[in-house]
């Protein structure tokens, strides 16, 4: 219970849903993983957790600033476009995408803490919160598809792709 009492853990846990690039990429990955079979969804979640751990480990070891924020918007756009097209996502595409997005989320999550203990707790909280968010989104998408509302997943994917591409266009305008 010591971990859950730390303010750094709570701040890290809610960091992923509150950062726009993180939120969009986690929704995109959830759409992608939710459109697969259950075995692939589990492998996708495990790959995301592994990539996230690697990215958070790199941040903890002092990696400097990275373009991970733009990478997350681009990944969200690609995941959204795949979901909008209604393609069945094979394992060979979903697992590397999850690994890539997990690493980018980790690299884009520097802790905003003064003490080393609080920074570590923030990174642990970020990892737990992001994995929980992807798991919830994947489960929600799978339930929606089983209920026969696959069109809702395609609409959400198209909106996600549009939002991500608009953000990138505004960032990269000359």
N, C-alpha and C positions, 0 to 999 in steps of 0.2 A: 504493500500500500504506500510505501514511501515514494515510489515513482509517480503515482497518481496525485499525490499531495503537492508535488513540485509545481510552481507557477510556470516554469519553463516547459514542462511537459504539456500543460494545457494550451499554452501559446503555440507550441509546435503542432499539436493535434488539430487545431482549427486553422492553421496556416494554409494548408492546401485548399480547403473550400473557400477561403477568403481572397486568395490571390487569383486574379482573372485568368492568367495564362495557365496556372495549375488547374483551376476548375474546368476550363474548356478542354484541356488535354485529358483530364481524368474522365470527363463525360465522353469524350471521343473514344478513349480506350474502353470504357464501359459499353459503349455502343458496339464497338468492334468485337469485344469478348462475348457480349450477350448474343451475338449473331452466330455463334459457333456451337458445336456440341459440348456437352458438359465436361468431357475429358480435356478438350482444348481450352475451355474456360479456366479450368483449374491450372493447367500449364501456363496459361497467359498470366494469371494472377501471381503464380510463383516466379515467373520471369520478371514481372513488374517489381516484385519485392526484391529480387536479386539486383536488378538494375538500380533501384532506389537505394539499396544499401551501398552499392558501389559509388553512386553519386554523393550520398551523404558522407561516406568515408573520404572521398576526395575533398569535400568541403571541410571536413574536420582536419584534414592534413594540410590545409592552407592553400588550396588552389585559388588562383586569382579570379577576376571577373571573366565570365564566359558569355557567349551569345545564347545561352540556354533558354532565355525568355522567348526570343524569336523562334527558336527551334520548337518550343512547345506550341506556339500558335500554328506553325506550319504543320506539325504532327496532328494537331486537333483538326485542322482543315482536311488533311488527307483521310483521317479516320472518319470524319463526318461525310466526306464524299463517298467513301466506300459504303458506309451505312445507307446513304441516300440512294445509291445505285442498287441496293438490295442484294449485293453479292454475298454468296456463302463464303465466309472467310476461312481459308485453310490454315492448318497449324503452322506451316512454314512461313506464313505471313504474320499471323497474330502474335506468336511468341517473340520474334525479333523486334516487332513494333513495341511490344510491352517492355522489353528490355531497354530499348532505346528511350522510350518515354520515361520510364522509371529513372534512368540515369540522368536525363535532362531535368526532371523534377528535383532530384537530389542536388544537382549542381546549381539549381536556381533557388535553393533554400538556405541561404546563409543565416545562422541564428543571430538574433538581435539581442545579445545578452552581454553582461559585463563579466560575470564569473565563469570559469571553466565548467563548473558543475551545472550551472543553469544552461550553458550552451549545449552541453551533452544531453541534458534532459529535453531541450528544445528539439534537437535532432532526432532523438528517440520518439518524441511526440509527433514530429513531422512524418516519420516513417509509419508509425501506427495509424495516424489519421489518413494518410494518403492510401494505404492499403485498404483500410476500412471503406473509404469513399469509392474506390474502384470495385471492391467486392459488392457493395450495395448497388452501385450503378449496373454492374453486370447482372446481378440477380433481378433487378427491376426490369431490365431490357429482356431477359429471358422469360420472365412472367408475362410481359406485354406481348411478346411474340407468340407464346403458347396460348394466350387468350384470343389470338386471331387478329390482333391489331398491329400487324407488321407495318402497315402504312404509317402509323404514328412514329415508329422507329425511323422510317425513311424521311419523314418530315423533320424530325429532330436532327437527323444527320445533315439534311440540306441546310437547315438554319445554322447548325454548328459550323459547317464549311463556309457559309456566307459570312458569319461573324468573324471567324478566324482570318479569312482572306481580306476583309475590310480593315481589320486591325493592322495586318501586315502592310497593306497598301498605304494606310495613313502613316505608319512608322517609316516606311521606306521611300516616301515621296521626297523628291529631291530637294 
